[in-house]
Amino acid sequence: MIPINVNNKQHQVSRETNVLQLVQTLNLTTPAIAIAINNAVVPKTIWSATFLQPNDNVLLIQPAQGG
């Protein structure tokens, strides 16, 4: 297990976890979610090929209504 920070909350994930698996583990179903790791946006097309590293800072951004 490795420690990561998701939206300022500590989580433990297995060493071989990719971004897509993290989204599934956190039960995020919003199709328009955006993810940044260590301040770099990760395109949805490479979520399954982007593996989390110890102490990564993950920012999950979900759309909000308003105007």
C-alpha contacts under 8 A as a table, 3 or more apart, distances in Angstrom:
res1	aa1	res2	aa2	distance
1	M	12	Q	5.92
1	M	13	V	5.25
1	M	14	S	4.31
1	M	15	R	5.45
2	I	12	Q	5.44
2	I	13	V	5.49
2	I	14	S	6.05
2	I	15	R	5.77
2	I	53	Q	7.39
2	I	54	P	5.23
2	I	55	N	7.51
3	P	10	Q	6.78
3	P	11	H	5.77
3	P	12	Q	4.66
3	P	13	V	6.61
3	P	54	P	5.44
3	P	55	N	5.45
3	P	56	D	7.78
4	I	10	Q	5.88
4	I	11	H	5.36
4	I	12	Q	6.20
4	I	13	V	7.35
4	I	52	L	7.89
4	I	53	Q	7.53
4	I	54	P	5.95
4	I	55	N	4.57
4	I	56	D	5.07
4	I	57	N	6.28
4	I	58	V	7.40
5	N	8	N	5.64
5	N	9	K	5.33
5	N	10	Q	4.60
5	N	11	H	6.02
5	N	55	N	6.51
5	N	56	D	6.15
5	N	57	N	4.82
5	N	58	V	5.87
6	V	9	K	5.18
6	V	10	Q	6.35
6	V	11	H	6.85
6	V	57	N	6.20
6	V	58	V	4.71
6	V	59	L	5.92
6	V	60	L	7.27
7	N	57	N	7.67
7	N	58	V	6.28
7	N	59	L	5.11
7	N	60	L	6.47
8	N	57	N	7.86
13	V	17	T	6.57
14	S	17	T	5.61
15	R	52	L	7.45
15	R	53	Q	7.44
16	E	51	F	6.62
16	E	52	L	7.42
17	T	21	Q	6.09
17	T	22	L	6.74
17	T	51	F	5.69
17	T	52	L	5.92
18	N	21	Q	5.35
18	N	22	L	6.36
18	N	47	W	6.65
18	N	48	S	5.66
18	N	49	A	6.59
18	N	50	T	5.33
18	N	51	F	4.00
18	N	52	L	5.67
19	V	22	L	5.01
19	V	23	V	6.31
19	V	47	W	4.88
19	V	48	S	6.08
19	V	49	A	7.82
19	V	50	T	5.90
19	V	51	F	6.26
19	V	52	L	6.80
20	L	23	V	5.16
20	L	24	Q	6.33
20	L	47	W	5.10
20	L	48	S	5.21
21	Q	24	Q	5.02
21	Q	25	T	5.99
21	Q	48	S	7.46
22	L	25	T	4.98
22	L	26	L	6.13
23	V	26	L	5.27
23	V	27	N	6.29
23	V	28	L	5.52
24	Q	27	N	5.01
24	Q	28	L	6.19
24	Q	29	T	7.90
25	T	28	L	7.83
30	T	33	I	5.78
30	T	62	Q	7.26
32	A	62	Q	6.74
32	A	63	P	6.78
33	I	60	L	6.93
33	I	61	I	5.71
33	I	62	Q	4.79
33	I	63	P	6.86
34	A	41	V	7.52
34	A	42	V	7.70
34	A	43	P	7.85
34	A	44	K	7.70
34	A	60	L	5.99
34	A	61	I	5.05
34	A	62	Q	6.54
35	I	41	V	5.85
35	I	42	V	5.76
35	I	43	P	7.66
35	I	58	V	6.99
35	I	59	L	5.67
35	I	60	L	4.84
35	I	61	I	6.21
36	A	39	N	5.56
36	A	40	A	5.02
36	A	41	V	4.02
36	A	42	V	5.51
36	A	58	V	5.77
36	A	59	L	5.11
36	A	60	L	6.77
37	I	40	A	5.29
37	I	41	V	6.42
37	I	42	V	6.90
37	I	56	D	6.52
37	I	57	N	5.56
37	I	58	V	4.56
37	I	59	L	6.36
38	N	56	D	6.22
38	N	57	N	5.03
38	N	58	V	6.44
39	N	57	N	7.79
39	N	59	L	7.89
42	V	46	I	7.04
42	V	47	W	6.89
43	P	46	I	5.80
43	P	47	W	6.78
44	K	47	W	5.24
45	T	48	S	7.73
46	I	49	A	5.19
46	I	50	T	6.14
47	W	50	T	5.23
48	S	51	F	7.61
52	L	56	D	6.64
53	Q	56	D	5.61
